[in-house]
């Protein structure tokens, strides 16, 4: 990810942690970004003079503009310092010379250079000291580790008899080791975010960081230094004001706690349930929760207290409060605004209006379970309540040019009301046409064509033509058009529509086939 700038959602996370009093080092450790990137964006934030609440309320485009207008930090300092590393290394080998000594001399020569902490950080990165094994002391309210168990649990569909396998999600708080377990349909993004959210509500608060393994629902592209988070999961972290801190690839110590928790639930939950049969995932989760209560209330080995007791004593009050509203998973879709001022949301097969001045523009659609928002260059240009009805139209009349607003009012009720003013036969034909079409736009155009004959030929003739079409059992615009063109609507029910063969030189006629 070299030379790739951070996204605004990541910059907001840096600003949030800095606003909470975290040091540059702590922010670097929590987010996994380089110290240089953290320092850069904190300095830019400080130079704006804005509060975190003001930054939080801004759109991505507004934050980008504010940041871009500020003075950029001196980017040549690191290059200058790197040129001195060999000399510094030699000086440090001399008796009595410390990093404080060489830094003081460095600052005399370069007054605008790094402060002592950053000086040492960059030097240590250059030296690349041998890796040492870390001993983790988990702080209260600091981290929640999450993962899926390797083995799955099963339930049977009571109707079909089909056996389904369920993924088993495990979450554990670092300090108290209070554990949450839930069976879920899949490891897909929506299911994963839902169970992580359920875990936070089970614990009754939010830790400073959530540590997932590098599964696709959490991490799009694992990286040694800067893993790329799944956008929805990153947004979930911002909603709950917590940091998403993926475990490092091939570093089992980073997730040892949750892996040990998985081993415990094999014994404490899987084993007691192994001979039971469940007929829904709800029944399975009910049984899991019963065993989970026993697990969390069971005393630690060689201890007199349980996970639940330890959580109540040291961790419960340290967790940050839950937000008032639950998170809604956001999905993204790119579309072009049609010439009729609508965009098409493919997953719902539904149209949503967009202001007509954006016709022909490529826009980003951000939709949740309840809403649809349309963005152009990070600016929201339309917002709708989500209506997942196939081939329907959701319209804000102000979005459409004036000559299209009549079209925006099209609906089955509108056409049926119009047909009633013509007559019962016309209403019947229009009703059948509306019910017969898969796509409403096809039906609407047919209805407009038929009902427009009311002005051309009069309501009486149109109503008679619809009666004749009903007798034929043919319900379409072309049927009505042909009946009116041939004046067939005035024929009595006993009379037949005359039919004549067209004259053509290749048609032999009856005489050709007569026996001479």
C-alpha positions, 0 to 999 in steps of 0.5 A: 500500500505504498504511496496510497493515502488513507481513506477518510474513514481511517483518518477520522479513526486517527482523529477520534483516538487522538481526541481520546488522549491516545499517544501517537505510539498507541494510535500506531499500535491500535490502527496498524498505520505507520507512525508517519501517517498518524503524525501527518494527519494529527498535525493536519487536524490540529492545524484546522482548529476544529473539534472532533465533533465538528470533523465527525459531522462533516462528509468525506468530501468536506474533510478532504477539502479542509485537510487539503487547505492546511499546510503540509508537514515537512516531508524531507525530515525523514530523508535527512534523518535517514542519511545520518543513521550510519553515523548515529550507529557508530556514535552510539557505540562510543562510551557514554554516548546515548540516544539523548546525546545524539538527538540533542546534537541532531536538533542543534543542526536541524532545529525543525527535525524530529522530536526525541520520541519520533527520532528514536522510533525511526532509528529503531525501525532502521536498526531492525532489532531482532524480534522478541516474544511479547507477553500480553497483559490485557488491560480492562476494556481494551480488546475484544477478540473474535473468531469462528470455531473450526468445527460447525454445529448442525440443525435439521429442517423440520419440513424437508429433513435436510441437515444444515451446518451452522458456523459458530462465532466466538468473542472474548474480552481480554481482561475478564475472558467473558465469552460470547458464542452464537451459531450463524448461517455463514461467515458472510459480511452481513452475518459476521457484523450481526454477531459481532454486534450481538456480542457487544450488546451481550457484554453491555458495552464497547471495548477500545478495539475489536481484534478479528482474524483475517477473514474476508468479512473483516479484512479485504487484503491482509497486509504485514503493516497496513491490512485493508479493512472491509469497508462495511466493517470499518464503518461498523467500527466507526459507528461504535467508536471502536478500533478494528485491529486485525490479528497479524498474519501467521502470528498465532500469539495475537489470537491465542486468547480466542483460540483457547476460548474455542477449545473451551467451548468445544468442551463446555458447549459442543460436548453437552449438545452432541447428542441433541437434535435441533430443528432450527438455528433458533433452537440451537442458539437457545441451547448454546446460551444455556450452556454459555451461562454455565461456562461464564459462571464456572470458576477459573482453574485454581481460582475462586472466581468466574469469568462473569464475576471478574467481568462485573468487578473489573471490566463492566464499568470500563467499557464504553456505552453502546450507541442509541441505534444499532448499526445497519450494514451498508452496501455499495453499488455504482449506477448511471442516472437514466434519462428519466431521472431514475437509478436502478437498484439491481438487488431489489429490481427497483427504481429511485429518483435522482435530481434531473441535473445528474442525468447521465452521471455515474453515481454511488448508491449506498443502501442499508436495510431501511434506506437508499442514499445516492452520492456523487463525488462524496456529496449526497444528492438523493435519499429514499426509504428503501422499498424492495418492490420489484419494478416499482418506482420511488419518486420525489417529484422535485427530482423530475423536470416539470414535463416528467412529473405527470409520469412520476404519479403513474400507479395502478390506482391512477389508471383504474380511477381513470378507467372508471370515468370511461365505464365498467368495461374499460375498467375491466380491461385496464384491470386485467392488463395491469395484472397480466404484465410482469413489468409495470412500465409495460402495463402503464404504456398500454393503459395510456394508449387505450385510455387516450382514445377517450378523447379521440373517439369518445368514452362511449365508443371506447367503452364499447370497444373494451366490451368487444375485446372482452368478448374476444378474450384479448386484452391489449392496446393493439386489440382496442386499436384494431376494433376502433379502426374497423368500427367493430365495436358497433357490431352486435354479439351475433355478428362476426367480424368480416374477414377477407383474404388480401388480393395478391397475384400469388394467391390462386383462389378456389377456382384453381383447385376445382375439379374440371 
